Amino acid sequence: MPALGGAVRFVAEKLAVEAEALSYRDAHLWFERATERLQVLAPGHGDEHADAQARDIVRRLGVLAMSENESWLKLRRQRPLSPVI
């Protein structure tokens, strides 16, 4: 019974494809909106307000990418199976 439970848990963790796909879709939307916003702001032409907003957008995207990377690593790391007690 514990072996079956471990096998089910292993497969469930490895095949969490739907949640991962939704996460990637959400991240894609964030990056699309940021691209549109950065095109409107046109930073780098002497407008301090636009430059500050652009830096904030890029910082937030970096935080988003780092958290996504952390989630991906947590899902993919190889660790020994331990019995559920």
C-alpha distance (Angstrom), angle and dihedral (degrees) to the residues before:
residue distance angle dihedral
M1 . . .
P2 3.84 . .
A3 3.82 89.8 .
L4 3.79 90.8 53.6
G5 3.79 91.0 48.0
G6 3.80 90.3 49.8
A7 3.79 91.8 49.0
V8 3.81 92.3 50.2
R9 3.80 90.7 48.4
F10 3.81 91.7 48.9
V11 3.81 93.4 50.6
A12 3.81 92.4 44.9
E13 3.80 91.7 52.7
K14 3.80 94.6 45.4
L15 3.81 96.0 46.1
A16 3.80 99.9 49.1
V17 3.79 87.6 127.2
E18 3.79 98.9 137.6
A19 3.80 94.9 55.5
E20 3.79 90.1 46.1
A21 3.80 92.2 50.6
L22 3.80 91.1 51.0
S23 3.78 90.1 49.8
Y24 3.81 91.4 51.7
R25 3.80 91.1 48.0
D26 3.80 90.6 52.8
A27 3.80 91.6 48.2
H28 3.80 90.3 49.1
L29 3.80 90.2 54.3
W30 3.82 91.1 50.2
F31 3.80 91.1 52.3
E32 3.81 92.4 46.3
R33 3.80 91.9 52.2
A34 3.79 90.8 46.8
T35 3.80 91.1 51.2
E36 3.80 91.0 51.4
R37 3.81 91.9 47.0
L38 3.80 92.8 48.4
Q39 3.81 90.6 51.0
V40 3.81 90.0 53.5
L41 3.82 93.4 45.7
A42 3.82 94.1 47.8
P43 3.83 94.8 -162.0
G44 3.77 122.8 -161.1
H45 3.80 97.7 54.2
G46 3.81 99.3 100.6
D47 3.81 98.6 -84.6
E48 3.82 104.0 129.2
H49 3.80 93.4 -166.3
A50 3.82 92.7 52.9
D51 3.81 90.7 45.8
A52 3.81 91.6 51.4
Q53 3.80 92.0 48.6
A54 3.81 91.2 47.7
R55 3.81 91.0 51.2
D56 3.81 89.5 50.1
I57 3.81 91.7 50.3
V58 3.80 92.3 49.5
R59 3.82 91.3 46.7
R60 3.80 91.6 51.5
L61 3.80 91.4 48.2
G62 3.80 88.8 50.9
V63 3.80 91.0 52.7
L64 3.80 89.8 48.1
A65 3.81 91.7 49.7
M66 3.81 92.3 47.9
S67 3.81 92.7 50.7
E68 3.81 90.1 47.8
N69 3.80 89.4 50.2
E70 3.80 90.2 50.2
S71 3.80 91.3 51.2
W72 3.81 91.3 48.0
L73 3.80 91.9 50.3
K74 3.80 92.2 48.4
L75 3.79 90.9 52.6
R76 3.80 95.0 45.8
R77 3.77 103.3 40.3
Q78 3.74 115.2 114.9
R79 3.76 114.2 -125.6
P80 3.75 132.3 160.7
L81 3.76 117.3 -96.9
S82 3.74 114.1 -109.8
P83 3.79 123.5 -160.6
V84 3.79 115.3 -104.1
I85 3.77 108.1 -119.8
